[in-house]
Amino acid sequence: DAGVIQSPRHEVTEMGQEVTLRCKPISGHNSLFWYRQTMMRGLELLIYFNNNVPIDDSGMPEDRFSAKMPNASFSTLKIQPSEPRDSAVYFCASRPGQGMGQPQHFGDGTRLSIL
Amino acid sequence: AQSVTQPDIHITVSEGASLELRCNYSYGATPYLFWYVQSPGQGLQLLLKYFSGDTLVQGIKGFEAEFKRSQSSFNLRKPSVHWSDAAEYFCAVSEPGNYQLIWGAGTKLIIKP
């Protein structure tokens, strides 16, 4: 069974450019999470989708960040315009519903560097 | 508010030695408890979880963890570490029925040959 697939694995771009990160959750999982990981702040939840609907976006840093989930098998996280402080590893995770103790399954992340 | 404390930022152990990584949480009732491992350049992989029943849970890669309600702890153990266990380990908790995981800051495990 394929895990959570993220692309690209690495992205290096100049500040001001638009960045789009992609995620394919595990088939049948109806909860999807976007996280950001940095040395200073650790793992931060950016946004949570359930059944393709954004439920909690309180972690999205500012209006430059947006996320969509047009269908059950695809989500994007977009940063426009990007800034050097957005450099981090971005993870997507999915989970099979909201049942008892269901763990989140993580992709390998996108390492983003904004120059 | 819930919180998770992993008091050790780094731990160094010799290959073949036993390991215990500490995790304490702050929550009124029994939360769901998880341990994840992150190898360099990889995502987080679930090692084990606890939500009810036997307080000693077995996970993958020879790891186990024990839930102690009286100490609000969920420490991770392994009897004999291997060089491949070098990674960062994260403890996480969630309130039953809540989607959100509260994460510890992580403990980096270094293995001495």
Chai-1 contact restraints between the chains, C-beta under 6 A:
chainA,res_idxA,chainB,res_idxB,connection_type,confidence,min_distance_angstrom,max_distance_angstrom,comment,restraint_id
A,G42,B,A105,contact,1.0,0.0,6.0,A-B,restraint_1
A,L43,B,W103,contact,1.0,0.0,6.0,A-B,restraint_2
A,Y48,B,Y99,contact,1.0,0.0,6.0,A-B,restraint_3
A,F91,B,G43,contact,1.0,0.0,6.0,A-B,restraint_4
A,M100,B,F51,contact,1.0,0.0,6.0,A-B,restraint_5
A,G101,B,Y32,contact,1.0,0.0,6.0,A-B,restraint_6
A,G101,B,K49,contact,1.0,0.0,6.0,A-B,restraint_7
A,G101,B,F51,contact,1.0,0.0,6.0,A-B,restraint_8
A,P103,B,F34,contact,1.0,0.0,6.0,A-B,restraint_9
A,P103,B,L46,contact,1.0,0.0,6.0,A-B,restraint_10
A,P103,B,K49,contact,1.0,0.0,6.0,A-B,restraint_11
A,F106,B,G43,contact,1.0,0.0,6.0,A-B,restraint_12
A,F106,B,L44,contact,1.0,0.0,6.0,A-B,restraint_13
A,G107,B,G43,contact,1.0,0.0,6.0,A-B,restraint_14
A,D108,B,Q42,contact,1.0,0.0,6.0,A-B,restraint_15
A,D108,B,G43,contact,1.0,0.0,6.0,A-B,restraint_16
A,G109,B,G43,contact,1.0,0.0,6.0,A-B,restraint_17
